[in-house]
Amino acid sequence: MPKPIYSPNLHVYTDGQEVARAFADHLVKKLEEKAEGPFFWALSGGSTPKLLFKLLAAEYKDKIDWSRLHFFWGDDRMVPYDSPESNYGEVRTLLFKHVPVVEDQIHPVPTDLDPEAAAEAYAATITELLPQNSDGLPIFDLNMLGMGGDGHTASIFPDNMGLLTSDKICAVATHPESGQKRVTLTGPVIDASDEVVFLITGGSKTLRVAQIINREQLADTFPAAHIQPTSGELHWFLDRAAAHEVGY
């Protein structure tokens, strides 16, 4: 059966700070809707998530039941946790040091291992902790994604579209320019999430956003255009600069 027409729920705000605040409020709402039990959240790196993590630490410490949250990463670079390039290290500095979470709630990619071993170990951790759908795929309550200027998301790059349909939970990805190794969730795992939310800001993303949302020529060559939850919801949180060519 063919996939339905790509039609995410669009939410447009003035700037990156407003996007971050809107997502923070959305997170609070999602936690309230689930009501009880652990809440599995896959994080992403990027400039807007930095704003989000700072905002959560500063203004949402008392608005969230932090004990329910379990943190994972949609992708991370194979660098030490104290590296400025580590997505996990960034969240540790901006958020975890300021809110009441414990180590058992935090599940980073084991970047001290060989990349293939790290991908396998991370897949095992995710499989052990998360519920699964009828296809045996783990279900994240919320999967937060960004998009690069080349249309990549997580670490699924245009030169490795096979990761969108991989039968693995986690895979090793290689940055097409730097050659840097990363571990990423695969397309089917992202699509198995209860909800997927893209956070995309800035004028450098305007063209790609328009190509994907408007289904323009070349749209299918961008990995982000293929993310469509199989039984959940898809949202794009944009600032006006990123949404400029889709009618906002």
KOLVO-921632 format. One line per 4 residues: number of its first residue (from 1); for each residue x, y, z of N, C-alpha, C. Coordinates in Angstrom, 3 decimals. Layout:
NUM) X:Y:Z:X:Y:Z:X:Y:Z; ...
REM end
This chain:
1) 0.849:-1.188:0.000:0.000:0.000:0.000:0.884:1.237:0.000; 0.663:2.211:-0.900:1.519:3.392:-0.956:1.349:4.263:0.283; 2.411:5.011:0.607:2.326:5.941:1.721:1.347:7.063:1.380; 0.634:7.602:2.386:-0.252:8.730:2.116:0.550:9.976:1.742
5) -0.132:10.968:1.180:0.521:12.224:0.828:1.180:12.819:2.074; 2.396:13.323:1.902:3.144:13.873:3.029:2.468:15.155:3.504; 1.907:15.131:4.693:1.158:16.292:5.182:1.316:16.426:6.696; 2.486:16.868:7.128:2.687:17.058:8.570:1.845:18.216:9.098
9) 1.627:18.206:10.400:0.977:19.330:11.067:2.020:20.441:11.221; 1.751:21.589:10.640:2.704:22.699:10.670:2.360:23.675:11.794; 3.394:24.093:12.540:3.245:25.080:13.603:4.335:26.117:13.385; 3.959:27.356:13.161:4.925:28.390:12.797:4.948:29.489:13.863
13) 6.159:29.871:14.266:6.354:30.862:15.321:7.350:31.921:14.859; 7.448:32.984:15.609:8.242:34.133:15.181:9.721:33.810:15.031; 10.299:33.139:16.027:11.736:32.884:16.003:12.047:31.595:16.747; 13.344:31.268:16.830:13.772:30.025:17.457:13.382:29.933:18.914
17) 13.426:31.047:19.635:13.063:31.031:21.050:11.596:30.666:21.217; 10.742:31.181:20.344:9.319:30.842:20.418:9.078:29.392:20.021; 9.842:28.896:19.061:9.742:27.481:18.692:10.094:26.610:19.894; 11.168:26.963:20.585:11.591:26.190:21.755:10.518:26.205:22.837
21) 9.929:27.369:23.079:8.894:27.463:24.116:7.645:26.669:23.727; 7.281:26.738:22.461:6.114:25.983:22.004:6.347:24.483:22.170; 7.561:24.039:21.857:7.840:22.616:22.021:7.845:22.233:23.503; 8.399:23.083:24.356:8.404:22.798:25.795:6.978:22.634:26.313
25) 6.078:23.519:25.891:4.674:23.403:26.299:4.053:22.128:25.723; 4.454:21.773:24.511:3.963:20.550:23.881:4.410:19.325:24.673; 5.646:19.337:25.149:6.156:18.242:25.968:5.346:18.096:27.252; 5.064:19.208:27.900:4.247:19.175:29.121:2.881:18.548:28.828
29) 2.282:18.958:27.719:0.976:18.417:27.341:1.047:16.921:27.070; 2.092:16.476:26.368:2.237:15.052:26.065:2.382:14.235:27.343; 3.128:14.739:28.291:3.288:14.039:29.573:1.951:13.946:30.304; 1.184:15.002:30.257:-0.128:14.983:30.913:-1.066:14.005:30.234
33) -0.999:13.918:28.907:-1.871:13.004:28.169:-1.557:11.547:28.477; -0.279:11.237:28.643:0.083:9.849:28.967:-0.264:9.519:30.419; -0.240:10.522:31.261:-0.729:10.449:32.649:0.190:9.703:33.607; 0.655:8.512:33.232:1.489:7.753:34.168:2.453:6.862:33.402
37) 3.427:6.348:34.131:4.418:5.467:33.531:5.567:6.239:32.911; 6.617:5.527:32.485:7.770:6.191:31.879:7.431:6.817:30.534; 8.142:7.868:30.215:7.954:8.585:28.955:9.284:8.572:28.217; 9.303:7.941:27.046:10.549:7.720:26.313:10.721:8.783:25.235
41) 11.784:9.584:25.382:11.999:10.753:24.535:13.353:10.640:23.839; 13.341:10.664:22.513:14.577:10.676:21.735:14.920:12.112:21.376; 16.130:12.551:21.746:16.562:13.929:21.563:17.393:14.088:20.301; 17.546:15.336:19.882:18.427:15.640:18.756:19.374:16.765:19.149
45) 20.406:16.952:18.347:21.293:18.078:18.534:20.840:19.246:17.674; 21.611:20.331:17.693:21.282:21.478:16.857:21.060:22.742:17.663; 20.951:23.857:16.958:20.847:25.160:17.613:19.523:25.348:18.345; 18.419:24.913:17.753:17.123:25.091:18.418:16.994:24.202:19.652
49) 17.419:22.923:19.600:17.432:22.145:20.835:18.267:22.780:21.953; 19.350:23.463:21.611:20.120:24.167:22.647:19.236:25.184:23.354; 18.475:25.958:22.580:17.546:26.913:23.178:16.532:26.199:24.057; 16.039:25.055:23.568:15.052:24.280:24.319:15.603:23.813:25.651
53) 16.799:23.224:25.641:17.361:22.673:26.875:17.620:23.783:27.905; 18.090:24.935:27.439:18.296:26.066:28.345:16.972:26.531:28.930; 15.950:26.581:28.093:14.630:27.024:28.539:14.034:26.055:29.551; 14.131:24.753:29.272:13.609:23.756:30.211:14.281:23.874:31.569
57) 15.598:24.074:31.563:16.341:24.177:32.816:15.967:25.437:33.596; 15.703:26.521:32.862:15.459:27.801:33.516:14.015:27.988:33.971; 13.061:27.481:33.186:11.665:27.838:33.440:10.715:26.658:33.642; 11.167:25.436:33.373:10.247:24.296:33.425:10.628:23.271:34.493
61) 11.548:23.637:35.354:11.995:22.697:36.380:10.851:22.213:37.258; 9.894:23.098:37.533:8.771:22.748:38.410:7.493:22.437:37.639; 7.554:22.435:36.316:6.370:22.168:35.503:6.339:20.747:34.956; 7.428:20.016:35.157:7.573:18.684:34.563:7.882:17.667:35.650
65) 7.262:16.502:35.567:7.606:15.388:36.453:8.815:14.686:35.839; 9.994:15.153:36.206:11.235:14.673:35.592:11.477:13.198:35.850; 10.890:12.660:36.900:11.139:11.258:37.250:10.589:10.291:36.208; 9.680:10.748:35.372:9.060:9.867:34.363:9.839:9.833:33.050
69) 10.666:10.835:32.824:11.330:10.962:31.529:12.538:10.033:31.409; 12.607:9.347:30.283:13.804:8.580:29.925:14.348:9.162:28.629; 15.626:9.535:28.658:16.228:10.274:27.560:17.105:9.373:26.691; 16.872:9.444:25.394:17.677:8.738:24.400:18.100:9.761:23.342
73) 18.918:9.308:22.404:19.371:10.204:21.336:19.096:9.574:19.982; 18.517:10.392:19.081:18.260:9.894:17.736:19.540:9.620:16.977; 20.582:10.341:17.341:21.902:10.083:16.780:22.946:10.785:17.634; 24.166:10.336:17.515:25.270:11.044:18.153:26.563:10.716:17.437
77) 27.492:11.628:17.559:28.804:11.465:16.953:29.657:10.556:17.826; 30.542:9.811:17.207:31.405:8.900:17.954:32.587:9.673:18.514; 32.287:10.489:19.511:33.285:11.320:20.191:33.091:11.148:21.699; 34.100:11.474:22.503:33.931:11.384:23.961:32.801:12.290:24.445
81) 32.218:11.918:25.575:31.089:12.672:26.103:31.456:14.119:26.450; 32.731:14.379:26.759:33.137:15.741:27.099:33.526:16.561:25.876; 33.374:15.993:24.683:33.668:16.726:23.451:32.566:17.741:23.173; 32.903:18.924:22.668:31.866:19.894:22.302:30.980:19.410:21.159
85) 31.377:18.317:20.470:30.570:17.766:19.379:29.595:16.692:19.855; 29.624:16.348:21.134:28.749:15.302:21.664:27.347:15.848:21.925; 26.349:15.265:21.283:24.961:15.666:21.553:24.593:15.373:23.000; 25.029:14.217:23.511:24.750:13.886:24.908:25.416:14.883:25.846
89) 26.694:15.174:25.600:27.420:16.090:26.471:26.767:17.454:26.537; 26.219:17.894:25.422:25.537:19.184:25.375:24.310:19.192:26.282; 23.507:18.127:26.218:22.309:18.055:27.057:22.696:17.938:28.531; 23.753:17.197:28.811:24.222:17.071:30.196:24.565:18.437:30.774
93) 25.261:19.254:29.981:25.673:20.570:30.448:24.509:21.537:30.579; 23.630:21.556:29.567:22.564:22.561:29.516:21.327:22.196:30.326; 21.082:20.882:30.515:19.834:20.471:31.152:20.024:19.575:32.367; 20.729:18.457:32.199:20.762:17.452:33.253:21.379:17.961:34.554
97) 22.305:18.903:34.459:22.935:19.439:35.666:22.012:20.369:36.444; 20.846:20.664:35.864:19.978:21.676:36.465:18.592:21.161:36.840; 18.278:19.915:36.509:16.954:19.367:36.811:17.117:18.021:37.523; 16.081:17.571:38.251:16.187:16.354:39.054:16.019:15.070:38.245
101) 17.061:14.689:37.518:17.086:13.400:36.836:18.261:12.597:37.375; 18.156:11.277:37.282:19.223:10.396:37.762:19.780:9.607:36.585; 20.920:8.992:36.783:21.611:8.310:35.687:20.765:7.223:35.038; 19.912:6.557:35.825:19.088:5.477:35.275:18.085:5.971:34.240
105) 17.849:7.274:34.185:16.917:7.842:33.214:17.611:8.291:31.926; 18.927:8.260:31.917:19.696:8.845:30.819:20.408:7.729:30.062; 20.162:7.634:28.766:20.644:6.512:27.972:21.381:7.007:26.716; 22.639:7.434:26.888:23.389:7.926:25.731:23.963:6.797:24.881
109) 24.304:7.127:23.656:25.022:6.187:22.798:26.383:5.893:23.447; 26.777:4.619:23.574:28.071:4.286:24.198:29.226:4.563:23.235; 29.635:5.819:23.165:30.606:6.237:22.159:32.037:5.811:22.462; 32.239:5.149:23.587:33.578:4.635:23.888:33.831:3.295:23.198
113) 32.814:2.755:22.533:32.956:1.487:21.829:33.280:1.725:20.361; 33.665:0.662:19.662:33.765:0.693:18.216:32.382:1.050:17.648; 32.298:1.807:16.541:30.987:2.242:16.039:29.971:1.127:15.851; 30.368:0.014:15.236:29.423:-1.082:15.023:28.969:-1.671:16.350
117) 29.910:-1.831:17.279:29.569:-2.362:18.601:28.664:-1.392:19.347; 28.912:-0.087:19.188:28.077:0.925:19.840:26.647:0.876:19.317; 26.504:0.718:17.996:25.168:0.637:17.404:24.426:-0.586:17.927; 25.109:-1.711:18.007:24.472:-2.931:18.499:24.106:-2.803:19.978
121) 25.001:-2.219:20.771:24.736:-2.067:22.200:23.581:-1.103:22.439; 23.537:-0.037:21.662:22.451:0.933:21.845:21.117:0.333:21.432; 21.123:-0.436:20.360:19.905:-1.132:19.941:19.412:-2.074:21.031; 20.344:-2.749:21.687:19.973:-3.676:22.760:19.356:-2.931:23.939
125) 19.919:-1.771:24.283:19.377:-0.964:25.377:17.958:-0.500:25.052; 17.771:-0.020:23.845:16.451:0.461:23.428:15.435:-0.681:23.428; 15.841:-1.827:22.913:14.943:-2.985:22.864:14.541:-3.438:24.263; 15.480:-3.374:25.180:15.219:-3.818:26.551:14.242:-2.894:27.277
129) 14.327:-1.588:27.023:13.598:-0.628:27.841:12.267:-0.168:27.258; 12.135:-0.169:25.934:10.942:0.400:25.317:9.907:-0.667:24.973; 8.624:-0.286:24.979:7.605:-1.196:24.460:7.796:-1.359:22.961; 7.177:-2.399:22.385:7.347:-2.671:20.961:5.989:-2.748:20.267
133) 6.001:-2.414:18.988:4.772:-2.544:18.209:4.663:-3.951:17.629; 3.660:-4.181:16.811:3.414:-5.528:16.288:4.518:-6.004:15.349; 5.329:-5.080:14.848:6.456:-5.443:13.993:7.744:-5.646:14.782; 7.655:-5.545:16.102:8.832:-5.718:16.941:9.723:-4.501:17.021
137) 9.202:-3.350:16.606:9.990:-2.112:16.655:9.709:-1.347:17.949; 10.728:-0.742:18.534:10.521:0.026:19.769:9.684:1.266:19.506; 8.899:1.658:20.502:8.014:2.809:20.355:8.477:3.927:21.287; 9.021:4.984:20.718:9.312:6.189:21.491:8.024:6.996:21.631
141) 7.809:7.570:22.818:6.649:8.438:22.997:6.801:9.712:22.176; 8.020:10.210:22.094:8.282:11.455:21.380:9.673:11.380:20.761; 9.738:11.600:19.472:11.016:11.580:18.759:11.233:12.971:18.168; 12.212:13.665:18.698:12.503:15.040:18.286:13.620:15.019:17.247
145) 13.375:15.659:16.113:14.331:15.647:15.015:14.643:17.057:14.547; 15.797:17.198:13.928:16.138:18.404:13.195:16.298:18.055:11.729; 16.688:19.046:10.943:16.972:18.796:9.533:18.156:19.650:9.110; 19.128:19.032:8.454:20.264:19.768:7.950:19.944:20.455:6.639
149) 20.831:21.344:6.220:20.631:22.053:4.970:20.592:21.148:3.762; 21.141:19.940:3.898:21.103:18.957:2.802:19.890:18.049:2.873; 18.996:18.327:3.837:17.788:17.518:3.983:17.960:16.279:4.826; 19.131:16.117:5.477:19.310:14.932:6.318:18.582:15.118:7.638
153) 18.253:14.014:8.275:17.686:14.048:9.614:18.258:12.902:10.415; 18.305:13.078:11.771:19.149:12.207:12.598:20.518:12.182:11.900; 21.110:11.009:11.673:22.316:10.952:10.836:22.044:10.100:9.603; 20.856:10.290:9.043:20.507:9.659:7.774:20.734:10.702:6.690
157) 21.807:10.525:5.914:22.216:11.502:4.918:21.728:11.092:3.527; 21.657:12.061:2.605:21.149:11.752:1.261:21.943:10.683:0.520; 23.212:10.481:0.890:24.009:9.467:0.191:23.847:8.082:0.793; 22.980:7.946:1.815:22.747:6.626:2.421:21.271:6.475:2.766
161) 20.434:6.587:1.727:18.986:6.503:1.929:18.549:5.120:2.393; 19.405:4.137:2.244:19.071:2.792:2.702:18.777:2.726:4.188; 19.303:3.684:4.966:19.025:3.704:6.401:17.560:4.014:6.696; 16.860:4.539:5.695:15.431:4.815:5.880:14.599:3.540:5.928
165) 15.135:2.458:5.390:14.383:1.200:5.343:15.160:0.045:5.977; 16.216:0.347:6.689:17.050:-0.687:7.300:16.248:-1.534:8.287; 16.622:-2.801:8.410:15.966:-3.662:9.391:16.656:-3.607:10.752; 17.652:-2.737:10.887:18.322:-2.547:12.174:17.611:-1.461:12.975
169) 17.786:-1.504:14.277:17.259:-0.443:15.136:18.196:0.758:15.117; 19.482:0.493:15.233:20.510:1.527:15.146:21.531:1.110:14.100; 22.128:2.088:13.450:23.114:1.802:12.419:24.250:2.813:12.503; 25.364:2.459:11.902:26.491:3.377:11.807:26.326:4.226:10.551
173) 26.480:5.523:10.702:26.406:6.456:9.579:27.737:7.192:9.465; 28.034:7.621:8.252:29.258:8.374:7.998:28.897:9.724:7.410; 29.390:10.789:8.021:29.130:12.116:7.476:29.767:12.219:6.096; 29.009:12.634:5.081:29.510:12.583:3.706:30.689:13.501:3.420
177) 30.888:14.530:4.223:31.997:15.449:3.977:33.175:15.205:4.908; 32.912:15.100:6.209:34.008:14.951:7.167:34.469:13.511:7.329; 33.594:12.532:6.971:33.920:11.133:7.191:33.731:10.697:8.631; 33.216:11.585:9.471:33.008:11.275:10.884:31.957:10.181:11.057
181) 32.225:9.235:11.935:31.295:8.156:12.223:30.270:8.585:13.271; 29.056:8.119:13.068:27.966:8.404:13.989:27.113:7.149:14.168; 26.329:7.126:15.231:25.317:6.092:15.417:23.962:6.776:15.324; 23.051:6.188:14.559:21.744:6.792:14.333:20.623:5.772:14.441
185) 19.452:6.251:14.859:18.251:5.442:14.696:17.954:5.332:13.208; 17.343:4.257:12.805:16.979:4.070:11.397:15.560:4.574:11.127; 15.224:4.691:9.846:13.912:5.197:9.459:12.738:4.454:10.065; 12.713:3.115:10.003:11.573:2.397:10.567:11.377:2.635:12.063
189) 12.460:2.796:12.798:12.353:3.052:14.241:11.789:4.447:14.484; 12.272:5.422:13.733:11.719:6.773:13.860:10.228:6.756:13.542; 9.855:6.072:12.461:8.451:6.026:12.048:7.563:5.255:13.017; 8.152:4.412:13.846:7.366:3.659:14.834:7.028:4.489:16.064
193) 7.579:5.689:16.157:7.343:6.554:17.319:5.873:6.960:17.408; 5.433:7.166:18.631:4.058:7.631:18.833:3.878:9.034:18.262; 4.947:9.822:18.306:4.902:11.156:17.721:6.309:11.574:17.303; 6.402:12.192:16.148:7.669:12.733:15.647:7.491:14.236:15.471
197) 8.434:14.998:16.014:8.379:16.453:15.909:9.708:16.971:15.357; 9.651:17.642:14.222:10.815:18.336:13.682:10.865:19.745:14.270; 12.051:20.168:14.694:12.300:21.555:15.076:13.244:22.136:14.028; 12.758:23.103:13.231:13.543:23.633:12.123:13.438:25.146:12.117
201) 14.581:25.804:12.189:14.585:27.264:12.225:15.681:27.818:11.323; 15.479:29.053:10.894:16.508:29.767:10.162:16.312:29.805:8.666; 16.774:30.890:8.058:16.628:31.080:6.634:17.392:30.085:5.789; 18.429:29.449:6.362:19.196:28.475:5.584:18.394:27.212:5.296
205) 17.267:27.033:5.998:16.440:25.832:5.803:15.201:26.111:4.940; 15.000:27.376:4.546:13.773:27.771:3.858:13.507:26.948:2.602; 14.514:26.826:1.755:14.332:26.120:0.486:13.975:24.662:0.710; 14.707:23.981:1.592:14.451:22.560:1.835:13.055:22.361:2.426
209) 12.661:23.207:3.364:11.323:23.099:3.952:10.265:23.211:2.862; 10.403:24.197:1.986:9.421:24.392:0.919:9.401:23.217:-0.039; 10.582:22.713:-0.408:10.639:21.578:-1.331:9.923:20.359:-0.761; 10.124:20.119:0.528:9.533:18.934:1.144:8.033:19.106:1.376
213) 7.650:20.204:1.996:6.247:20.417:2.329:5.396:20.555:1.070; 5.923:21.237:0.071:5.172:21.453:-1.165:5.361:20.334:-2.181; 6.124:19.325:-1.808:6.391:18.179:-2.683:6.943:18.634:-4.032; 7.895:19.541:-3.973:8.510:20.057:-5.189:9.528:19.062:-5.735
217) 10.081:19.395:-6.890:11.087:18.554:-7.522:12.242:18.308:-6.556; 12.758:17.122:-6.527:13.879:16.674:-5.691:13.481:16.364:-4.245; 12.216:16.596:-3.862:11.821:16.378:-2.474:12.178:14.976:-1.982; 11.973:13.974:-2.841:12.213:12.597:-2.418:13.690:12.267:-2.247
221) 14.583:13.191:-2.626:16.009:12.947:-2.441:16.480:13.353:-1.051; 15.578:13.934:-0.241:15.939:14.386:1.097:15.401:13.412:2.141; 16.250:12.859:2.976:15.781:11.898:3.988:14.632:12.411:4.852; 14.668:13.692:5.224:13.610:14.220:6.095:12.233:14.075:5.475
225) 12.169:14.064:4.143:10.885:13.959:3.454:10.255:12.580:3.581; 11.019:11.617:4.046:10.524:10.237:4.121:10.087:9.840:5.531; 10.243:10.738:6.482:9.837:10.431:7.856:8.341:10.646:7.988; 7.617:9.563:8.230:6.159:9.641:8.344:5.693:8.521:9.275
229) 5.373:8.852:10.530:4.991:7.827:11.494:3.885:6.913:10.971; 4.058:5.620:11.195:3.115:4.645:10.660:1.791:4.651:11.414; 1.822:4.939:12.710:0.574:4.963:13.467:0.514:6.130:14.440; 1.480:7.042:14.326:1.506:8.196:15.216:1.308:9.493:14.465
233) 1.751:10.582:15.049:1.565:11.904:14.476:2.898:12.521:14.072; 2.851:13.389:13.075:4.031:14.096:12.591:3.780:15.589:12.670; 4.696:16.303:13.330:4.594:17.746:13.477:5.899:18.407:13.040; 5.764:19.557:12.416:6.919:20.399:12.114:6.744:21.710:12.864
237) 7.664:22.013:13.784:7.683:23.296:14.487:8.723:24.172:13.785; 8.270:25.265:13.173:9.108:26.117:12.340:9.083:27.565:12.831; 10.168:28.298:12.557:10.081:29.740:12.718:9.705:30.352:11.369; 9.396:31.632:11.364:8.909:32.256:10.128:9.956:32.250:9.028
241) 11.230:32.324:9.400:12.274:32.302:8.397:12.288:30.969:7.661; 12.190:29.874:8.401:12.207:28.545:7.760:10.941:28.291:6.969; 9.819:28.866:7.413:8.515:28.615:6.782:8.171:29.621:5.705; 9.092:30.493:5.385:8.790:31.646:4.529:8.186:31.260:3.179
245) 8.644:30.155:2.590:8.180:29.792:1.256:7.074:28.741:1.259; 6.464:28.497:2.423:5.298:27.608:2.458:4.062:28.393:2.914; 4.102:29.713:2.672:2.925:30.516:2.908:2.839:31.180:4.264; 3.967:31.277:4.989:3.949:31.925:6.307:4.923:33.100:6.321
REM end
